Amino acid sequence: MAETAAAPAPAPAAADKKKFEKPEKPNADLFNEQLAKAEKEYQDAFAQYNAIKAKVEIAMPNKNKESPTQKRRQELISQANEIRSKQGAGKNTRTAKMDQLKRLDEQLRSRMTEQKNARGKVPFKSVEDVDREIERLEKQVNGGMMKLVDEKKALTEISNLRKQRKNFAQFDILAKGIDELKAKIKELKDSMDDPEARALSEQYTQIQAELDSIKAEQDEAFKNLNSLRDERSKLQALQQEKFQAVRKLKDDYYAQKKAYAEYERAARQAVRERQKAERERFEKEKKKERAQKLLQEASDPAYLEEIRRANSLLRFFDPSSAPTEKAPLLAQSGLTAEASRKVDDSGIKGTPLLRKEDRGDDYLPAVKKGKKGKKGGASEKGFSVPPAVIDDCAFMGIDPPMSAADVPSVVEKIKAKLDHWKADQTAQTQRNIEKAKKEIEKLEAEEAAEASGTATPDGVNDGNNADAETDDKVEAVTSDLKDASLEEKDEQDSADCHDSDGSSVTLGAEEEVAVDEEVHKEVDVHAAGETNDGEDDRDDEENDEDMVDDDAEERE
């Protein structure tokens, strides 16, 4: 079916290939050579046209007596020349003033920049602000309430502020110089605004307009110069023909250059669209992987970490009430540490020594007959809690015990939380699965909206058809994960946690051994603090140590 869907794909590909057919790159050297030749022909034709035009102007009838129009024309020309001479003299003065104004403007900008940079280094706007800050710091120092380090910092800051206060005089000098430059610039601008020069300019404009009207009347009067004007028209047509040849040569070259640039732009656009399609496909795969991971993580039983920490705390505070089973909370990963050897104790003779808390009714501690008041102090002094236990209590939201008397209440709180987590584990796991499914549905809805609202780029259909089968497989995996039930997950966890002979495989052996050792050490410390109140208890411990040494010698 995938092959059938991919069959009509070559037609769009062929259309794209035809659309992006590579044009020929224009030859700049050949164009420059042809352009130089065409421009030379145009300049020759234009020179011939100007020559015949001059002949037409010379061929105008020469009248011995000047007409009033010619007289007026000469008067206007003389007035215009006089105004131009006056404007030329004023122009030199104006140019000098403009140069001076430019220099002053540059100086003004430079000084303003210098003042701005200098003020930017000082966090205060005026001398009064500096004085207020100095007064505030001096009050703090004189108050005697500051630390020695803070007082030194404050004194150093006061010294720096007094130095900065002296720099404000330089700011005033800079501001005064800036005001002087502004006054000079204003004076120059006022001097350049000359009413007489403006009146001369308006008069010259009126004279020029009148001269133009007289020339228009002369052109109208000399329309009968047919012979020269016909020749001039022919040369003008030739000149226009050469001009159009130059223009056509330029238009063809730049059109070809533009087409080649358009081809390169379209090629780059195609590459960008292909990369965009690849990115979208990659993002789609990432979203599907994320959905799969979300559902997989949500299918794990809830409160695993909380239950593990609660059991660890119970084993520490109350080993007798801790759960005897040690079923793993997680499946065997194959990365945990295992015992390097097993000790065969079948050949060992003798009676094993038990700890004091394991002796039961056979062990009765000696009663202290010495001084009173040491028992409570020794108990309080000997109580300690490892950092790992404090971290577990903080994780569970329980305050760690401050003394041995607080241990029972802490144990009750731990048991209550543990019972709640175990009772709510199945429901919470199901809620996590439902939440993950909703998140997956949301991701799929967003993906569907993007797919319906975004047009397929050119050149991407082939890649999409090729990846259709892979996308279907990913969607099938996601749907299978959605239908997974909590019972199947529990069965899989129980199968992973037990081996073939039915024995439980414990995960994290090193961690549990370390916790047990910590528990034994702390229990010994508590027992020593609470029961060994006198010399009798110390004698019992020495006797126990002697028995251990004798037993070790017998084994050797």
Helices and strands as residue ranges (DSSP letters): H 2-6, H 10-19, H 28-58, H 68-120, H 127-143, H 148-192, H 195-221, H 226-298, H 304-317, G 319-321, G 356-358, G 360-362, H 374-382, H 387-396, G 404-406, H 407-453, H 461-466, H 468-482, H 486-497, H 509-531, H 535-555
